[in-house]
Amino acid sequence: MTDEWRGWRETAEAALYGADGFYLRPEGPAGHFRTSVHASPLFAFAVARLLTESGVTDPDLVDMGAGRGELVAGVLAALPADFPVRAYAVERAPRPAGLDERVVWCAEPPAGVRGLLFANEWLDNVPVDVAETDDAGTPRYVQVRASDGAERLGAAVTGADAEWLERWWPLDEPGRRAEIGRPRDEAWAAAASTVDAGLAVAVDYAHARAARPPFGTLTGFRDGREVRPVPDGSCDITAHVALDACALPGAELRTQREALHALGVSGERPPLALAATDPTAYVRALAAAGEAAELVARGGLGDFGWLIQRAGPAAGAG
């Protein structure tokens, strides 16, 4: 660690992905926080259905920001045994032991994807700079010290970053803050451009231009708890995603609740009559309903955003 003052984007990049970075630790993300993938296998079943309904035969499955391969493994397990699929896990960390041998582990998505590229909670960990408006009304980059997370205001925001703020997250009062999402827009455009036919889907906790949080969302997570974001490699550094800014022409934005309902995950309780006719089936169905309810819950995972981009000949597929 260094006491040098740098922008949040540069500092978070080193803290998350540099030598001994948070995301390269052996325990992986699942050792510190719980995503929809870890909440229930129903999430992987829904992604498997999305793949089978992508309109592409013999499809590819690309898991962006794969962690330790939990989602791609779950989708492969959920697919019919004879379903033809080429599976890729895109991640900077080394391949974990015991992962299904069918999964190709890679640092970048392959070109010419035909099928489904799925990015679950990937964009929130694409580092971004933070801006804050000074007393004179000028948005300035926030600089941070990696050793303790202390902050100070730096140079005025100019160029492409200033244009992004003006369009997507205007700062109109002193003290207001924003995460400059331009690197995420570019990262998503690059990932989605690898899909020649089928779907590119990004899932993340998000906000829209009409309801941006006035002081930003930058935070940290460690051992299952939200903590102060100190970029020293000891915690996750994350922020909500402006998915509306990331969206390419023709994209569709839904809540996770809406998307999973369309894929058959509703959280509805089984009929009580089933308890009398088949108690074992009722208990299983009740447990599944509880897991589904967490995935679609208002105020929780159900409020996550789904950015759905269709590409190529399958663009009209439903």
C-alpha positions as CSV (number, residue, x, y, z in Angstrom):
1,M,0.0,0.0,0.0
2,T,1.0,3.6,-0.6
3,D,0.1,6.9,0.9
4,E,0.0,8.5,-2.6
5,W,-3.2,10.3,-3.4
6,R,-4.9,8.9,-6.6
7,G,-8.3,8.7,-8.2
8,W,-10.8,6.1,-7.1
9,R,-10.7,4.2,-10.4
10,E,-6.9,3.7,-10.3
11,T,-6.8,2.9,-6.6
12,A,-9.7,0.4,-6.7
13,E,-8.2,-1.3,-9.7
14,A,-5.1,-2.1,-7.7
15,A,-7.0,-3.0,-4.6
16,L,-9.3,-5.5,-6.4
17,Y,-7.1,-6.9,-9.1
18,G,-3.5,-6.0,-8.4
19,A,-1.0,-8.3,-6.7
20,D,-2.7,-9.8,-3.6
21,G,-5.9,-8.0,-4.7
22,F,-9.2,-8.8,-3.1
23,Y,-10.6,-10.7,-6.0
24,L,-7.6,-12.9,-6.4
25,R,-7.9,-14.3,-2.9
26,P,-8.4,-18.1,-2.6
27,E,-11.8,-17.8,-0.9
28,G,-13.3,-15.8,-3.8
29,P,-16.2,-13.4,-3.7
30,A,-18.5,-16.0,-2.1
31,G,-16.3,-15.8,1.0
32,H,-17.5,-12.3,1.6
33,F,-20.9,-11.7,0.1
34,R,-23.9,-13.5,-1.2
35,T,-25.3,-13.1,-4.7
36,S,-28.4,-14.5,-6.4
37,V,-26.2,-17.4,-7.6
38,H,-25.5,-18.4,-4.0
39,A,-29.0,-17.7,-2.8
40,S,-30.7,-20.5,-4.7
41,P,-30.0,-23.0,-7.6
42,L,-33.2,-21.6,-9.1
43,F,-31.2,-18.7,-10.4
44,A,-29.0,-21.0,-12.4
45,F,-32.1,-22.9,-13.6
46,A,-33.5,-19.5,-14.9
47,V,-30.3,-18.7,-16.7
48,A,-30.4,-22.2,-18.2
49,R,-33.9,-21.5,-19.5
50,L,-32.7,-18.2,-20.9
51,L,-30.0,-20.0,-22.8
52,T,-32.3,-22.7,-24.2
53,E,-34.7,-20.0,-25.3
54,S,-32.0,-17.8,-26.9
55,G,-33.0,-18.9,-30.4
56,V,-29.5,-20.3,-31.1
57,T,-28.8,-24.0,-31.7
58,D,-25.6,-25.5,-30.2
59,P,-25.1,-22.3,-28.2
60,D,-22.2,-20.8,-26.3
61,L,-22.6,-19.9,-22.6
62,V,-20.2,-17.1,-21.4
63,D,-20.2,-16.3,-17.6
64,M,-18.6,-12.8,-17.2
65,G,-17.0,-12.2,-13.9
66,A,-17.4,-15.8,-13.0
67,G,-16.0,-15.7,-9.5
68,R,-15.1,-19.3,-8.8
69,G,-17.4,-20.7,-11.5
70,E,-20.5,-21.2,-9.4
71,L,-23.0,-19.9,-12.0
72,V,-21.6,-21.7,-15.0
73,A,-21.4,-24.9,-13.1
74,G,-25.0,-24.5,-11.9
75,V,-26.3,-23.8,-15.4
76,L,-24.5,-26.9,-16.8
77,A,-26.1,-29.0,-14.0
78,A,-29.5,-27.5,-14.8
79,L,-29.4,-28.2,-18.6
80,P,-30.6,-31.5,-20.0
81,A,-27.7,-34.0,-20.1
82,D,-27.8,-34.1,-23.9
83,F,-28.0,-30.4,-24.5
84,P,-25.0,-29.2,-26.6
85,V,-23.3,-26.2,-25.2
86,R,-19.8,-24.7,-25.1
87,A,-19.2,-23.1,-21.7
88,Y,-16.7,-20.3,-20.8
89,A,-15.9,-18.6,-17.5
90,V,-14.3,-15.2,-17.8
91,E,-12.4,-14.3,-14.7
92,R,-9.0,-12.8,-13.7
93,A,-8.4,-15.2,-10.8
94,P,-6.9,-18.7,-11.5
95,R,-9.2,-21.6,-12.4
96,P,-10.5,-23.2,-9.3
97,A,-9.9,-26.9,-8.6
98,G,-12.8,-29.3,-9.3
99,L,-14.6,-27.1,-11.8
100,D,-16.5,-29.0,-14.5
101,E,-13.9,-29.9,-17.2
102,R,-16.3,-28.7,-19.9
103,V,-15.8,-25.1,-18.8
104,V,-13.1,-23.1,-20.6
105,W,-11.5,-20.7,-18.1
106,C,-10.3,-17.5,-19.8
107,A,-9.4,-13.9,-19.0
108,E,-11.5,-12.4,-21.9
109,P,-14.7,-13.5,-23.5
110,P,-14.3,-15.4,-26.8
111,A,-15.2,-13.7,-30.1
112,G,-18.2,-14.7,-32.1
113,V,-20.4,-15.8,-29.2
114,R,-23.6,-17.5,-30.3
115,G,-25.9,-18.1,-27.4
116,L,-25.8,-16.2,-24.1
117,L,-23.2,-13.9,-22.4
118,F,-24.3,-13.4,-18.8
119,A,-22.7,-11.0,-16.4
120,N,-24.0,-11.3,-12.9
121,E,-22.7,-8.6,-10.6
122,W,-19.7,-7.9,-12.8
123,L,-20.2,-4.3,-13.8
124,D,-20.3,-3.1,-10.2
125,N,-16.7,-4.2,-9.8
126,V,-15.5,-2.4,-12.9
127,P,-13.7,0.5,-11.1
128,V,-14.8,4.0,-11.7
129,D,-13.8,7.5,-10.6
130,V,-15.8,9.4,-8.2
131,A,-16.7,13.1,-8.6
132,E,-17.9,15.6,-6.0
133,T,-19.1,19.2,-6.5
134,D,-17.0,21.8,-4.7
135,D,-18.3,25.0,-3.0
136,A,-18.2,26.9,-6.3
137,G,-20.3,24.3,-8.1
138,T,-17.5,22.6,-10.0
139,P,-17.4,18.8,-10.2
140,R,-14.0,17.6,-9.1
141,Y,-12.4,14.1,-9.0
142,V,-12.2,12.7,-5.6
143,Q,-8.8,11.4,-4.7
144,V,-8.3,8.7,-2.1
145,R,-5.4,7.4,0.0
146,A,-5.2,3.6,-0.2
147,S,-3.8,3.0,3.2
148,D,-6.7,4.4,5.2
149,G,-9.4,5.5,2.7
150,A,-9.0,9.2,3.4
151,E,-10.3,11.5,0.6
152,R,-9.7,14.9,-0.8
153,L,-10.9,16.8,-3.9
154,G,-8.6,16.9,-6.9
155,A,-8.7,18.4,-10.4
156,A,-11.9,19.5,-12.1
157,V,-13.7,16.8,-14.1
158,T,-13.2,17.6,-17.8
159,G,-13.5,15.9,-21.2
160,A,-15.4,12.7,-21.7
161,D,-16.0,12.3,-18.0
162,A,-17.6,15.7,-17.8
163,E,-19.8,14.9,-20.8
164,W,-20.9,11.7,-19.1
165,L,-21.8,13.4,-15.9
166,E,-23.8,16.1,-17.8
167,R,-25.8,13.5,-19.7
168,W,-26.2,10.8,-17.1
169,W,-25.6,12.1,-13.6
170,P,-25.7,15.9,-13.4
171,L,-24.2,17.4,-10.1
172,D,-26.1,20.6,-9.3
173,E,-25.3,21.3,-5.7
174,P,-22.1,21.5,-3.6
175,G,-21.3,18.3,-1.8
176,R,-23.2,16.1,-4.3
177,R,-21.3,13.0,-5.5
178,A,-21.4,10.6,-8.4
179,E,-19.6,7.6,-9.7
180,I,-18.5,8.3,-13.3
181,G,-19.8,5.2,-15.1
182,R,-18.1,5.7,-18.4
183,P,-15.7,2.8,-17.9
184,R,-18.6,0.5,-17.3
185,D,-20.4,1.7,-20.4
186,E,-17.2,0.9,-22.4
187,A,-16.7,-2.5,-20.6
188,W,-20.3,-3.5,-21.4
189,A,-20.1,-2.4,-25.0
190,A,-17.0,-4.4,-25.5
191,A,-18.5,-7.6,-23.8
192,A,-21.8,-7.3,-25.7
193,S,-19.9,-6.8,-29.0
194,T,-18.6,-10.4,-28.8
195,V,-22.1,-11.7,-29.2
196,D,-22.9,-12.4,-32.8
197,A,-26.3,-14.0,-32.1
198,G,-28.4,-14.5,-29.0
199,L,-28.3,-12.5,-25.8
200,A,-26.0,-10.4,-23.7
201,V,-27.4,-9.9,-20.2
202,A,-26.0,-7.8,-17.3
203,V,-27.5,-8.1,-13.9
204,D,-26.6,-5.7,-11.1
205,Y,-27.9,-3.5,-8.4
206,A,-28.6,-0.3,-10.3
207,H,-30.2,3.1,-10.5
208,A,-31.7,5.2,-13.2
209,R,-31.1,8.8,-14.2
210,A,-34.3,10.1,-12.7
211,A,-33.4,8.7,-9.3
212,R,-29.6,8.9,-8.9
213,P,-28.5,8.9,-5.2
214,P,-27.3,12.4,-4.2
215,F,-24.2,11.2,-2.5
216,G,-23.3,8.2,-4.6
217,T,-23.2,4.5,-3.6
218,L,-19.5,3.7,-3.2
219,T,-19.0,1.2,-0.4
220,G,-17.1,-1.9,0.8
221,F,-17.9,-5.5,1.8
222,R,-16.0,-7.9,3.9
223,D,-17.0,-11.2,5.6
224,G,-20.6,-10.7,4.7
225,R,-20.9,-7.1,6.1
226,E,-20.9,-3.7,4.6
227,V,-17.8,-1.8,5.6
228,R,-16.1,1.6,4.9
229,P,-14.5,1.4,1.5
230,V,-10.8,1.4,2.2
231,P,-9.0,0.4,-1.0
232,D,-6.1,-1.5,0.6
233,G,-7.1,-4.9,-0.7
234,S,-8.9,-5.9,2.5
235,C,-12.5,-5.5,1.2
236,D,-14.6,-5.4,-1.9
237,I,-14.9,-2.0,-3.4
238,T,-18.2,-1.6,-5.3
239,A,-20.9,0.8,-6.4
240,H,-24.3,0.6,-8.0
241,V,-24.4,0.6,-11.8
242,A,-26.1,3.2,-14.0
243,L,-27.5,0.4,-16.3
244,D,-29.4,2.9,-18.3
245,A,-26.2,4.5,-19.4
246,C,-24.7,1.2,-20.3
247,A,-27.6,0.2,-22.4
248,L,-26.9,-0.1,-26.2
249,P,-29.6,0.7,-28.8
250,G,-32.4,-1.8,-28.7
251,A,-31.6,-3.0,-25.1
252,E,-34.3,-3.8,-22.6
253,L,-34.2,-2.9,-18.9
254,R,-36.2,-5.0,-16.4
255,T,-36.1,-5.6,-12.7
256,Q,-34.9,-9.1,-11.6
257,R,-38.4,-9.7,-10.3
258,E,-39.9,-9.1,-13.8
259,A,-37.1,-11.1,-15.5
260,L,-37.4,-14.1,-13.2
261,H,-41.1,-14.2,-13.3
262,A,-40.9,-14.4,-17.1
263,L,-38.5,-17.4,-16.6
264,G,-40.9,-19.2,-14.3
265,V,-39.4,-18.2,-10.9
266,S,-42.3,-16.6,-9.0
267,G,-42.0,-17.3,-5.3
268,E,-45.6,-18.4,-5.0
269,R,-46.4,-20.9,-2.3
270,P,-47.7,-24.4,-3.4
271,P,-51.4,-25.1,-2.9
272,L,-52.1,-26.4,0.6
273,A,-54.0,-29.3,-0.9
274,L,-50.7,-30.8,-2.0
275,A,-49.7,-31.2,1.6
276,A,-52.6,-33.7,2.0
277,T,-52.0,-35.7,-1.2
278,D,-48.1,-35.6,-1.3
279,P,-46.5,-34.2,1.9
280,T,-43.0,-34.7,0.6
281,A,-43.6,-32.9,-2.7
282,Y,-45.3,-30.1,-0.7
283,V,-42.3,-29.6,1.5
284,R,-40.0,-29.5,-1.5
285,A,-42.2,-27.0,-3.3
286,L,-42.4,-24.9,-0.2
287,A,-38.7,-24.8,0.2
288,A,-38.3,-23.8,-3.5
289,A,-40.9,-21.1,-3.1
290,G,-38.9,-19.6,-0.2
291,E,-35.8,-19.5,-2.3
292,A,-37.6,-18.0,-5.2
293,A,-39.2,-15.4,-2.9
294,E,-35.7,-14.2,-1.9
295,L,-34.7,-13.9,-5.5
296,V,-37.7,-11.7,-6.5
297,A,-38.1,-9.9,-3.2
298,R,-38.9,-6.2,-3.3
299,G,-36.3,-4.1,-1.5
300,G,-33.8,-6.9,-2.1
301,L,-32.6,-9.1,-5.0
302,G,-35.8,-8.6,-6.9
303,D,-35.0,-4.9,-7.4
304,F,-31.7,-5.7,-9.2
305,G,-31.6,-4.5,-12.8
306,W,-31.4,-6.8,-15.8
307,L,-30.0,-5.2,-19.0
308,I,-30.9,-7.5,-21.9
309,Q,-29.3,-7.0,-25.3
310,R,-30.3,-9.1,-28.3
311,A,-27.9,-9.6,-31.2
312,G,-27.8,-11.1,-34.7
313,P,-30.4,-13.4,-36.3
314,A,-31.8,-14.3,-32.9
315,A,-32.6,-10.7,-32.0
316,G,-36.3,-11.3,-32.6
317,A,-36.5,-14.5,-30.6
318,G,-38.6,-14.3,-27.5
